[in-house]
């Protein structure tokens, strides 16, 4: 009896073992065949692999002070800490700037902590820890530029006939060592009297600003050109032209917050629309300009920004002139956004006209507009 039980147990064990071995072998074979997915590197995109093993495809915008701006094909603009980038491959030539002043360009590959540029079939390696900035190469000129267009409009018909609009646009060119910016804003408002059908303009102004910055240090930049053109009928200004240079400093520069300040000498020339008979209709003055720009990423879809500038000039040219602008930019979809912007301007000594009327010192306006980034 004992022999029969032992024989039965042995047969049962052999049957179970024969059923289990193929399963174990299949699991081992299946596990050995599995690999992490690697994307096909299409030349239409730049590619980033994060330290979390996630891949993003899109366009490298720029990198400065260890913050990489990347326009993802699906997630839109992203600011990524360089320490979170495990691998980076560019579709076109990129320009790099090193802390020692070296500037080079080529196809960029960053992998396993190694930085390389491939140019004309030759690979050159660089010290990754010495990297200061990345930007699209001058060979790909269009990749260096970006811009925006915003329009806010209020149109009334019926009991009240009124047209108000604020239009703004700007472009920017960024390379590994420089930045060029131009911004334009126009504000217009017209009211029509329903009884007399007479139109009365209640606002008519425009402002164009342009600057060129050269970065020679992670914290310090030189503003080689600072230009502003401004005209405002209700400030009695036919035109006002400002030229200056400045030295700038990055107070804060993180993935979510940026704060710059700049200071330098300037020259201003103003021409007035209407003055008293014994006064000149133009003035010029040497002065001092102070400016600051602050941006903060509230969420991935909402950005807050504020900028302030002050020009210190003589009394005949207007005295101290202040310009403040702040607001929120809310991403709606793709490259479209909603903007809420508040403007405040102050001229300490506005020019009196021939009738003895003196414009008010302060101007305020709040604008809601839709914009497109490109």
C-alpha positions, 0 to 999 in steps of 0.5 A, spaced: 500 500 500 505 504 501 509 503 495 502 505 491 501 511 494 509 513 493 508 511 486 502 515 485 505 522 489 511 521 484 507 521 478 503 527 480 509 531 481 512 529 474 505 531 471 505 538 475 512 539 473 511 538 466 505 543 466 509 548 469 516 548 466 513 551 459 510 556 463 516 558 466 520 558 460 515 562 456 515 567 462 523 568 461 522 568 454 517 573 454 521 578 459 527 577 455 524 580 449 520 586 452 524 592 451 523 600 453 520 603 447 524 608 443 521 613 438 523 613 431 527 619 430 524 623 425 528 629 422 521 633 422 522 634 430 527 635 436 527 630 441 528 630 448 528 624 453 527 626 460 530 622 466 523 619 468 524 615 461 518 620 457 520 622 450 517 629 447 518 631 440 517 638 438 522 644 437 528 647 441 527 654 443 533 656 447 536 654 453 539 659 458 542 658 465 540 651 465 533 652 463 531 649 457 525 652 453 522 646 448 515 647 444 512 640 445 508 638 439 503 636 444 504 639 450 505 646 447 511 651 450 515 647 456 520 650 461 524 644 463 530 644 468 536 641 464 538 637 470 531 633 468 534 632 461 537 625 460 537 625 452 537 631 447 537 630 439 536 636 434 533 636 427 537 642 425 543 646 427 544 649 434 548 654 436 552 653 443 555 658 448 560 656 453 562 659 459 569 660 457 566 664 451 567 659 446 561 659 440 560 653 436 554 650 432 552 643 429 547 638 430 546 637 437 546 631 441 546 630 449 546 623 452 549 620 458 552 627 460 556 628 454 555 634 449 557 633 442 556 637 436 556 634 429 558 638 423 560 636 416 560 629 418 565 631 424 563 630 431 566 634 436 565 633 444 564 639 449 564 639 457 557 639 459 558 643 465 561 649 461 555 650 457 552 656 458 546 657 452 543 653 446 539 657 441 537 655 434 543 656 429 544 662 424 543 657 419 536 656 421 534 663 421 527 662 422 528 658 428 531 664 431 524 668 431 518 668 435 512 673 435 505 675 437 499 679 435 493 681 440 487 685 438 482 687 443 476 691 440 469 694 443 464 695 438 457 698 439 451 700 435 444 702 436 443 707 442 450 708 443 455 708 437 462 707 439 469 704 437 474 702 441 480 698 440 487 696 442 492 692 438 499 690 440 504 686 436 511 684 437 517 679 435 523 677 438 530 674 435 534 670 440 541 667 439 546 663 444 549 670 446 544 676 444 536 678 444 533 683 440 525 685 441 520 689 438 513 691 441 508 695 438 501 698 441 496 702 438 490 705 442 484 708 439 477 710 441 471 714 437 464 716 440 459 718 435 453 723 437 447 720 435 443 726 434 448 730 431 452 724 428 459 728 429 464 723 431 469 725 437 476 721 438 477 720 445 483 716 445 489 716 440 496 713 441 501 709 439 508 706 442 514 702 439 519 699 443 525 696 441 532 693 444 538 689 443 541 685 449 548 682 449 549 676 454 556 676 456 555 673 463 549 668 466 547 674 470 549 680 466 547 683 460 549 689 456 543 693 452 547 696 446 540 699 444 534 701 447 529 705 443 522 708 444 517 712 439 511 714 442 505 719 440 499 721 443 494 726 441 491 727 448 498 728 451 499 734 446 505 729 443 506 729 436 512 724 437 517 723 442 523 719 441 528 716 446 535 713 445 539 709 450 544 704 453 544 700 459 547 695 463 542 689 465 542 684 471 538 677 472 535 678 479 531 672 479 532 666 473 528 660 475 524 655 471 517 659 473 520 666 475 524 671 472 526 678 474 531 683 470 533 690 472 537 695 467 539 702 468 543 706 463 544 713 460 539 716 455 537 721 450 530 724 448 527 728 443 520 731 443 515 735 439 509 737 441 502 738 437 500 745 440 504 750 444 504 757 446 506 763 442 512 764 445 514 757 446 518 752 442 514 746 440 520 741 441 525 739 446 531 735 447 534 732 453 539 728 456 537 723 462 537 716 465 533 710 464 531 705 469 527 699 467 525 692 470 521 686 467 518 680 472 514 674 469 511 668 473 508 662 471 502 661 475 500 655 472 502 651 466 496 655 462 497 662 466 503 667 466 503 673 470 508 679 467 509 686 469 514 691 467 516 698 469 520 703 466 522 710 468 525 716 464 528 722 468 529 728 464 528 735 464 522 739 466 521 742 459 521 735 456 516 732 461 520 731 467 520 724 470 516 719 465 513 713 468 510 707 464 507 701 467 504 694 464 502 688 468 497 682 466 495 675 465 496 671 459 491 665 459 493 659 454 486 657 450 488 652 445 494 651 441 497 658 440 491 662 442 491 665 448 486 670 452 490 676 455 488 681 461 492 687 461 493 693 465 496 700 463 498 706 467 502 712 464 504 718 468 508 724 465 510 729 471 510 735 467 505 735 461 506 740 456 500 746 456 497 748 449 496 755 446 489 755 449 492 754 456 489 747 457 494 742 460 493 734 459 492 730 466 498 727 468 495 720 469 492 715 464 490 708 465 486 703 461 484 695 462 484 691 456 481 684 454 484 681 448 485 675 444 492 673 441 496 668 437 503 666 438 508 664 432 
